[in-house]
Amino acid sequence: MKYAAIIGINPSKGARSPILWNRAFKYFDHEIRMKPIDVKEDKINDLFEKLNEDKDFIGGAIAFPYKEIIAKLLGNNLTKEAKKIGAVNCLYRNKDNQLFGTNTDGEAAVQSYKNNFGSIGKKKILIIGLGGAGKAVSTYFSYSSNKSIICASRKTKDLNFCKRIKSEWIQLNEINKVLNEVDIIVNCTSLGSIINLGMSPIDKSLIEKINKNTVIFDIIYDPNETELIKDAKKNNLKTLNGYEMNYIQAVLAFYKASPKPKDFENIKRSMMENGD
């Protein structure tokens, strides 16, 4: 029987993709289901090889922390966008039945922001964290922004990536120097997620220095309110979590991976069953 999967360190503990994808599979009357696969880092290569050879595996989603690892394992089997980003969050079979990778995180993040706050064009943006999701988000925000983008991370090698997308790079511990200069702050780290509960990429004392018109966008959706979102709300800042972004990236990924024929708008409707 054909199946899809979400692959990560612990997607069985709250990943939303199986719920969304399985609603859509049911709507389109496919006898396919998505399941979560928890895998440790030392086993990810073996798992990828097994899935690659298993023709019943149609594709699916890649979760933290394997988006960059899977991109490397795919080699040249990447879309143009995924090659630029260097990370994938979606696997699918191409017309030759080979596993291919793409990235829908960045497009979903930009669309979610625009749905809630409008144009990005004249906004100065700070992206915190340059893992797989951070690279995707910063790349797509760079397409939409007419002003500078600042990316903050721990790894100095990220400077090369930032040059490719024409953004500035700073060390993660230097974000306090730019917090009052930016219009949008996007957290792309795992700080505050279910695996790092109670943590935040921005110290409480620094939140007070942020301009009151700044939007705090935390792409984490579980929990619904991270420590960063809570602190931002206490200081009357505009906030957005990753719930809508996660939904949009799932729609885009399902469209790529699921069997045809299908209709994009119907995928959206099917995933929103019960008002989710």
MOPECOR-V872775 format. One record per residue. N is the residue number from 1. D_LAST is the distance of its C-alpha to the last C-alpha in Angstrom with 2 decimals. Layout:
BEGIN
n & d_last
N & D_LAST
N & D_LAST
END
This chain:
BEGIN
n & d_last
1 & 28.02
2 & 26.01
3 & 23.28
4 & 21.20
5 & 20.82
6 & 19.47
7 & 22.61
8 & 23.09
9 & 24.85
10 & 22.32
11 & 18.98
12 & 19.24
13 & 18.55
14 & 14.90
15 & 14.26
16 & 10.72
17 & 12.36
18 & 13.49
19 & 10.17
20 & 9.19
21 & 12.85
22 & 13.52
23 & 11.06
24 & 13.00
25 & 16.26
26 & 15.92
27 & 15.22
28 & 18.29
29 & 20.24
30 & 21.15
31 & 22.64
32 & 21.23
33 & 18.97
34 & 18.00
35 & 19.33
36 & 19.70
37 & 23.31
38 & 24.66
39 & 27.91
40 & 30.54
41 & 32.01
42 & 35.33
43 & 33.74
44 & 31.49
45 & 34.34
46 & 35.11
47 & 31.52
48 & 31.28
49 & 34.55
50 & 33.48
51 & 30.24
52 & 32.25
53 & 34.74
54 & 32.33
55 & 31.83
56 & 29.14
57 & 26.92
58 & 25.19
59 & 23.68
60 & 20.41
61 & 19.38
62 & 21.69
63 & 20.64
64 & 22.86
65 & 25.87
66 & 26.86
67 & 25.87
68 & 29.46
69 & 31.14
70 & 29.54
71 & 30.45
72 & 34.04
73 & 34.11
74 & 33.07
75 & 36.10
76 & 36.32
77 & 33.44
78 & 31.17
79 & 30.02
80 & 31.88
81 & 28.98
82 & 28.60
83 & 32.38
84 & 32.44
85 & 29.68
86 & 31.09
87 & 27.79
88 & 25.23
89 & 21.62
90 & 21.63
91 & 24.22
92 & 25.12
93 & 28.28
94 & 30.42
95 & 32.70
96 & 35.26
97 & 32.80
98 & 33.06
99 & 30.24
100 & 29.26
101 & 27.16
102 & 25.27
103 & 23.13
104 & 19.90
105 & 19.25
106 & 21.55
107 & 20.46
108 & 16.78
109 & 18.03
110 & 20.26
111 & 17.81
112 & 15.34
113 & 18.45
114 & 19.76
115 & 16.66
116 & 17.06
117 & 20.83
118 & 22.60
119 & 25.47
120 & 26.44
121 & 29.99
122 & 32.08
123 & 30.22
124 & 31.73
125 & 29.31
126 & 29.56
127 & 27.71
128 & 28.07
129 & 28.22
130 & 29.19
131 & 27.82
132 & 26.03
133 & 23.00
134 & 25.41
135 & 27.65
136 & 24.93
137 & 23.56
138 & 27.16
139 & 28.24
140 & 25.69
141 & 26.16
142 & 29.86
143 & 29.47
144 & 28.03
145 & 30.27
146 & 33.80
147 & 34.59
148 & 35.03
149 & 32.46
150 & 33.37
151 & 32.11
152 & 32.80
153 & 33.19
154 & 35.69
155 & 37.11
156 & 39.92
157 & 39.39
158 & 36.22
159 & 38.73
160 & 39.36
161 & 35.73
162 & 35.65
163 & 38.80
164 & 37.20
165 & 34.39
166 & 36.91
167 & 35.42
168 & 37.20
169 & 36.93
170 & 37.55
171 & 37.61
172 & 34.64
173 & 37.02
174 & 38.03
175 & 34.79
176 & 36.36
177 & 38.75
178 & 36.20
179 & 33.47
180 & 35.09
181 & 35.58
182 & 32.06
183 & 29.39
184 & 26.37
185 & 26.02
186 & 23.61
187 & 23.44
188 & 23.26
189 & 24.88
190 & 23.44
191 & 24.89
192 & 22.41
193 & 20.20
194 & 20.18
195 & 23.49
196 & 24.99
197 & 23.64
198 & 25.47
199 & 26.84
200 & 26.67
201 & 28.31
202 & 29.76
203 & 32.02
204 & 31.42
205 & 34.81
206 & 33.95
207 & 30.79
208 & 33.24
209 & 35.00
210 & 32.06
211 & 32.39
212 & 30.30
213 & 28.94
214 & 27.59
215 & 23.89
216 & 22.76
217 & 20.09
218 & 19.25
219 & 17.47
220 & 16.68
221 & 13.10
222 & 14.32
223 & 15.44
224 & 13.30
225 & 16.74
226 & 19.57
227 & 23.18
228 & 23.51
229 & 20.72
230 & 22.25
231 & 25.70
232 & 24.76
233 & 23.32
234 & 26.53
235 & 28.46
236 & 26.54
237 & 25.32
238 & 22.38
239 & 19.57
240 & 16.59
241 & 14.85
242 & 13.73
243 & 9.93
244 & 9.88
245 & 13.03
246 & 11.79
247 & 9.24
248 & 12.25
249 & 14.75
250 & 13.09
251 & 13.30
252 & 16.84
253 & 17.86
254 & 16.81
255 & 18.78
256 & 21.72
257 & 21.79
258 & 20.88
259 & 23.73
260 & 24.62
261 & 24.52
262 & 20.98
263 & 19.57
264 & 17.58
265 & 15.76
266 & 14.92
267 & 13.48
268 & 10.99
269 & 10.27
270 & 10.24
271 & 7.72
272 & 5.12
273 & 6.22
274 & 5.65
275 & 3.81
276 & 0.00
END
